[in-house]
Amino acid sequence: MSKNYRHSRSETTLHFEFASFADRDNCKRWQTMGSQNSRTAASILTISLKHDSTETISEKIFEACTTTGTFFILDHGLEEQTNLMMEKSKAFFSLDKNYKMKILNRSEAFRCGKESGYDTLLQRIAGDVKEFYTIYCPDNDKTKHLWVPHQILPNFMLESHQYYYRFQQINHIVLKHMATALNLDADHFASKHTNNSTLRYHHYPALLNDRETVLAHTDWGSITFLVQDTVGGLFIFDKQQNLWTEIPLVPNAICVMCGDLMNKWTEGAYHSPLHKVVGKAGEPDRFSIAYFVRPDEQVVIGDTTVEEYARMRKIPKLQQVVQKVQTMYS
């Protein structure tokens, strides 16, 4: 990047060594699968968008992104809307299977996060166990949007779109702070995020046995916003302790994680955390909502467009998937 990163508010230059995605995948991601889970809460910085000063927000974001790659935001203005959409998502997942299967989407575009629709992985023996509904950018009129009819779930589409746009506003605020924390222009990241992000509702059913319901991974985009219900179970990997630590449940907080593209964009300055979801027998169904922030498709990061990178990350060959699962459980 053309501008120097800083370690504090002074103009101290930092030098970061960036490992390739292949190196990180092969040497870290899959070898940590056997590490012990700890119900010890991870140490995550909390940022108030209302009470912290602009200077403090940038300071905290820099500290969080260069260490755990994870932070909480409070006083974001989405509290009531989040509670509403959590209940709406529960209503959606409680629908008869026949209604949901009518909007099943397993196209290549859907798997790249470029179409709306429903998918289910509930029958899996190995791998993620969940069902989810994805809402791609409503402004993109060239994409396919599959919805449950209004008479089945009133206002679900309208309220989901409103929620999407509110996340978009919060996202631009956070991206601007992430840029200024690195002495970049405030719009350095935000201006390249206009119509390629995705809102997703998740449902993880109750389990008879303890197991990982989302396998260890890093998110491939810029950042991810995540809200959980009261069940918990989200873990991040602590490299220093060689241990999985649980993300604590903070009322009304949104958890923010850096993704692989942000790590690449900042030449390794911002950390993309390895994370997973662990379900425990006897706990109730788990619900969460994620807003996956991705740059516009034609933005070039390194030597790859976002569109090309999405295709590489989200459409692996079946043989590669099987090989990774076998490695994780060996």
C-alpha positions as semicolon CSV with decimal commas, in nm:
position;residue;x (nm);y (nm);z (nm)
1;M;0,000;0,000;0,000
2;S;0,115;0,352;-0,064
3;K;0,076;0,484;0,289
4;N;0,243;0,373;0,609
5;Y;0,054;0,191;0,881
6;R;0,082;0,319;1,233
7;H;0,123;0,155;1,567
8;S;-0,025;0,440;1,767
9;R;-0,148;0,792;1,698
10;S;0,213;0,882;1,620
11;E;0,345;0,828;1,267
12;T;0,538;0,510;1,348
13;T;0,581;0,287;1,043
14;L;0,499;-0,082;1,081
15;H;0,628;-0,365;0,865
16;F;0,407;-0,671;0,821
17;E;0,495;-1,002;0,666
18;F;0,203;-1,133;0,462
19;A;0,176;-1,509;0,421
20;S;-0,004;-1,632;0,111
21;F;-0,355;-1,771;0,143
22;A;-0,223;-2,111;0,040
23;D;0,040;-2,105;0,316
24;R;-0,216;-2,005;0,577
25;D;-0,466;-2,264;0,458
26;N;-0,217;-2,550;0,455
27;C;-0,012;-2,466;0,760
28;K;-0,263;-2,322;1,003
29;R;-0,628;-2,365;0,925
30;W;-0,661;-2,741;0,904
31;Q;-0,387;-2,834;1,153
32;T;-0,563;-2,650;1,436
33;M;-0,871;-2,868;1,414
34;G;-0,754;-3,100;1,690
35;S;-0,688;-2,815;1,933
36;Q;-0,891;-2,817;2,252
37;N;-1,199;-2,598;2,281
38;S;-1,209;-2,369;2,582
39;R;-1,525;-2,217;2,726
40;T;-1,298;-1,936;2,846
41;A;-1,424;-1,612;2,694
42;A;-1,202;-1,456;2,431
43;S;-1,071;-1,108;2,510
44;I;-1,253;-0,885;2,260
45;L;-1,244;-0,505;2,251
46;T;-1,578;-0,323;2,273
47;I;-1,642;0,001;2,085
48;S;-1,933;0,240;2,141
49;L;-2,032;0,430;1,828
50;K;-2,214;0,678;2,053
51;H;-1,990;0,733;2,355
52;D;-1,638;0,675;2,220
53;S;-1,473;0,967;2,042
54;T;-1,376;0,939;1,677
55;E;-1,013;0,919;1,785
56;T;-1,085;0,643;2,035
57;I;-1,288;0,439;1,786
58;S;-1,001;0,442;1,535
59;E;-0,750;0,354;1,808
60;K;-0,959;0,058;1,926
61;I;-1,028;-0,066;1,575
62;F;-0,658;-0,059;1,494
63;E;-0,572;-0,251;1,810
64;A;-0,847;-0,508;1,752
65;C;-0,784;-0,560;1,381
66;T;-0,409;-0,606;1,420
67;T;-0,445;-0,861;1,702
68;T;-0,760;-1,076;1,721
69;G;-0,917;-0,934;1,405
70;T;-1,241;-0,916;1,605
71;F;-1,428;-0,647;1,799
72;F;-1,774;-0,560;1,930
73;I;-1,971;-0,246;1,845
74;L;-2,239;-0,107;2,075
75;D;-2,483;0,184;2,042
76;H;-2,514;0,119;1,670
77;G;-2,887;0,191;1,641
78;L;-2,983;-0,156;1,515
79;E;-3,097;-0,300;1,848
80;E;-3,474;-0,297;1,795
81;Q;-3,449;-0,392;1,428
82;T;-3,218;-0,682;1,514
83;N;-3,464;-0,819;1,770
84;L;-3,744;-0,793;1,513
85;M;-3,546;-0,968;1,237
86;M;-3,429;-1,242;1,471
87;E;-3,796;-1,323;1,538
88;K;-3,876;-1,298;1,167
89;S;-3,595;-1,539;1,082
90;K;-3,723;-1,787;1,341
91;A;-4,066;-1,763;1,180
92;F;-3,910;-1,832;0,841
93;F;-3,717;-2,140;0,956
94;S;-4,026;-2,276;1,132
95;L;-4,217;-2,285;0,802
96;D;-4,309;-2,617;0,650
97;K;-4,020;-2,766;0,455
98;N;-4,222;-2,755;0,133
99;Y;-4,241;-2,374;0,143
100;K;-3,868;-2,340;0,198
101;M;-3,774;-2,591;-0,072
102;K;-3,966;-2,385;-0,328
103;I;-3,703;-2,112;-0,291
104;L;-3,405;-2,348;-0,274
105;N;-3,110;-2,200;-0,462
106;R;-2,793;-2,396;-0,534
107;S;-2,670;-2,212;-0,840
108;E;-2,307;-2,109;-0,883
109;A;-2,408;-1,745;-0,841
110;F;-2,584;-1,825;-0,512
111;R;-2,278;-2,006;-0,378
112;C;-2,071;-1,698;-0,462
113;G;-2,315;-1,487;-0,260
114;K;-2,462;-1,315;-0,567
115;E;-2,823;-1,435;-0,549
116;S;-3,094;-1,457;-0,284
117;G;-3,251;-1,782;-0,173
118;Y;-3,259;-2,071;0,073
119;D;-3,027;-2,367;0,126
120;T;-3,005;-2,644;0,381
121;L;-2,717;-2,858;0,506
122;L;-2,919;-3,029;0,781
123;Q;-2,871;-3,380;0,642
124;R;-2,492;-3,371;0,648
125;I;-2,295;-3,638;0,833
126;A;-1,976;-3,434;0,822
127;G;-1,930;-3,060;0,776
128;D;-2,159;-2,769;0,855
129;V;-2,504;-2,849;0,995
130;K;-2,738;-2,557;0,936
131;E;-2,998;-2,402;0,712
132;F;-2,980;-2,045;0,593
133;Y;-3,154;-1,778;0,392
134;T;-2,940;-1,534;0,194
135;I;-3,037;-1,185;0,076
136;Y;-2,809;-1,039;-0,188
137;C;-2,791;-0,664;-0,249
138;P;-3,148;-0,544;-0,324
139;D;-3,012;-0,273;-0,558
140;N;-2,876;-0,531;-0,799
141;D;-3,171;-0,586;-1,034
142;K;-2,973;-0,827;-1,254
143;T;-2,968;-1,100;-0,994
144;K;-3,222;-1,364;-0,891
145;H;-3,419;-1,304;-0,571
146;L;-3,628;-1,592;-0,434
147;W;-3,879;-1,506;-0,160
148;V;-4,147;-1,672;0,047
149;P;-4,480;-1,523;-0,066
150;H;-4,605;-1,222;0,131
151;Q;-4,919;-1,406;0,241
152;I;-4,704;-1,680;0,399
153;L;-4,464;-1,449;0,582
154;P;-4,592;-1,088;0,570
155;N;-4,338;-0,808;0,519
156;F;-4,039;-1,043;0,539
157;M;-3,888;-0,911;0,215
158;L;-3,953;-0,543;0,295
159;E;-3,816;-0,563;0,649
160;S;-3,515;-0,767;0,536
161;H;-3,430;-0,503;0,277
162;Q;-3,461;-0,227;0,537
163;Y;-3,234;-0,422;0,769
164;Y;-2,983;-0,473;0,486
165;Y;-2,963;-0,098;0,421
166;R;-2,915;-0,018;0,790
167;F;-2,623;-0,261;0,802
168;Q;-2,485;-0,093;0,492
169;Q;-2,483;0,240;0,676
170;I;-2,305;0,093;0,980
171;N;-2,061;-0,083;0,750
172;H;-1,950;0,242;0,587
173;I;-1,892;0,399;0,928
174;V;-1,673;0,107;1,037
175;L;-1,482;0,092;0,707
176;K;-1,400;0,461;0,733
177;H;-1,254;0,411;1,080
178;M;-1,059;0,109;0,956
179;A;-0,907;0,330;0,686
180;T;-0,822;0,631;0,903
181;A;-0,665;0,396;1,160
182;L;-0,407;0,318;0,889
183;N;-0,358;0,683;0,790
184;L;-0,554;0,627;0,470
185;D;-0,826;0,850;0,330
186;A;-1,154;0,786;0,509
187;D;-1,321;0,660;0,189
188;H;-1,033;0,434;0,088
189;F;-1,233;0,117;0,166
190;A;-1,590;0,246;0,190
191;S;-1,601;0,388;-0,162
192;K;-1,535;0,041;-0,304
193;H;-1,833;-0,120;-0,128
194;T;-2,157;-0,023;-0,300
195;N;-2,358;-0,328;-0,416
196;N;-2,194;-0,663;-0,340
197;S;-2,268;-0,744;0,025
198;T;-2,496;-1,015;0,160
199;L;-2,734;-1,050;0,456
200;R;-2,786;-1,404;0,582
201;Y;-3,012;-1,564;0,845
202;H;-2,885;-1,889;1,003
203;H;-3,054;-2,170;1,194
204;Y;-2,859;-2,443;1,375
205;P;-3,086;-2,718;1,514
206;A;-3,053;-2,865;1,862
207;L;-2,811;-3,158;1,881
208;L;-2,806;-3,499;2,043
209;N;-2,425;-3,494;2,063
210;D;-2,160;-3,224;2,087
211;R;-2,018;-3,133;1,746
212;E;-1,897;-2,851;1,526
213;T;-2,193;-2,713;1,334
214;V;-1,974;-2,477;1,131
215;L;-1,625;-2,604;1,056
216;A;-1,320;-2,385;1,109
217;H;-1,279;-2,123;0,840
218;T;-1,198;-1,761;0,770
219;D;-1,445;-1,535;0,590
220;W;-1,329;-1,439;0,242
221;G;-1,469;-1,086;0,221
222;S;-1,372;-0,753;0,378
223;I;-1,548;-0,778;0,715
224;T;-1,839;-0,968;0,867
225;F;-2,100;-0,833;1,108
226;L;-2,258;-1,101;1,326
227;V;-2,539;-1,098;1,581
228;Q;-2,611;-1,408;1,791
229;D;-2,899;-1,520;2,007
230;T;-2,840;-1,626;2,369
231;V;-2,712;-1,976;2,289
232;G;-2,359;-1,882;2,186
233;G;-2,106;-2,132;2,057
234;L;-1,891;-1,908;1,833
235;F;-1,517;-1,970;1,881
236;I;-1,204;-1,800;1,746
237;F;-0,858;-1,954;1,740
238;D;-0,598;-1,796;1,971
239;K;-0,260;-1,854;1,806
240;Q;-0,062;-1,753;2,116
241;Q;-0,236;-2,009;2,338
242;N;-0,296;-2,263;2,060
243;L;-0,651;-2,276;2,191
244;W;-1,007;-2,214;2,073
245;T;-1,171;-1,946;2,291
246;E;-1,540;-1,862;2,292
247;I;-1,671;-1,525;2,177
248;P;-1,865;-1,391;2,479
249;L;-2,229;-1,295;2,451
250;V;-2,259;-0,917;2,494
251;P;-2,618;-0,788;2,499
252;N;-2,705;-0,567;2,201
253;A;-2,352;-0,595;2,059
254;I;-2,260;-0,671;1,699
255;C;-1,947;-0,881;1,657
256;V;-1,722;-0,765;1,373
257;M;-1,454;-0,985;1,214
258;C;-1,201;-0,902;0,945
259;G;-1,198;-1,119;0,634
260;D;-0,931;-1,251;0,400
261;L;-0,968;-0,972;0,145
262;M;-0,916;-0,708;0,414
263;N;-0,608;-0,899;0,528
264;K;-0,475;-0,896;0,172
265;W;-0,583;-0,537;0,112
266;T;-0,384;-0,417;0,415
267;E;-0,081;-0,634;0,332
268;G;-0,137;-0,847;0,640
269;A;-0,191;-0,562;0,887
270;Y;-0,549;-0,660;0,968
271;H;-0,591;-1,018;1,087
272;S;-0,858;-1,251;0,944
273;P;-0,950;-1,476;1,239
274;L;-1,004;-1,848;1,212
275;H;-1,344;-1,925;1,367
276;K;-1,607;-2,197;1,399
277;V;-1,937;-2,277;1,572
278;V;-1,963;-2,557;1,828
279;G;-2,301;-2,694;1,934
280;K;-2,350;-2,876;2,263
281;A;-2,601;-3,149;2,329
282;G;-2,903;-3,029;2,524
283;E;-2,877;-2,666;2,415
284;P;-3,172;-2,515;2,223
285;D;-3,170;-2,429;1,855
286;R;-2,922;-2,153;1,770
287;F;-3,002;-1,855;1,547
288;S;-2,771;-1,588;1,412
289;I;-2,767;-1,313;1,151
290;A;-2,460;-1,223;0,946
291;Y;-2,390;-0,932;0,714
292;F;-2,102;-1,028;0,485
293;V;-1,926;-0,719;0,353
294;R;-1,761;-0,761;0,014
295;P;-1,605;-0,506;-0,220
296;D;-1,761;-0,448;-0,559
297;E;-1,686;-0,728;-0,804
298;Q;-1,446;-0,541;-1,030
299;V;-1,232;-0,400;-0,748
300;V;-0,878;-0,533;-0,783
301;I;-0,699;-0,641;-0,466
302;G;-0,346;-0,759;-0,530
303;D;-0,362;-0,916;-0,875
304;T;-0,718;-1,054;-0,851
305;T;-1,062;-0,903;-0,892
306;V;-1,314;-0,964;-0,617
307;E;-1,530;-1,158;-0,862
308;E;-1,245;-1,395;-0,950
309;Y;-1,151;-1,443;-0,587
310;A;-1,510;-1,524;-0,490
311;R;-1,523;-1,792;-0,755
312;M;-1,196;-1,945;-0,638
313;R;-1,303;-1,951;-0,274
314;K;-1,666;-2,057;-0,305
315;I;-1,665;-2,315;-0,586
316;P;-1,395;-2,568;-0,494
317;K;-1,397;-2,906;-0,663
318;L;-1,579;-3,179;-0,473
319;Q;-1,254;-3,370;-0,440
320;Q;-1,095;-3,077;-0,259
321;V;-1,388;-3,053;-0,016
322;V;-1,371;-3,424;0,065
323;Q;-0,996;-3,403;0,114
324;K;-1,028;-3,113;0,359
325;V;-1,300;-3,291;0,561
326;Q;-1,085;-3,605;0,579
327;T;-0,787;-3,401;0,696
328;M;-0,991;-3,229;0,967
329;Y;-1,121;-3,553;1,113
330;S;-0,802;-3,758;1,079
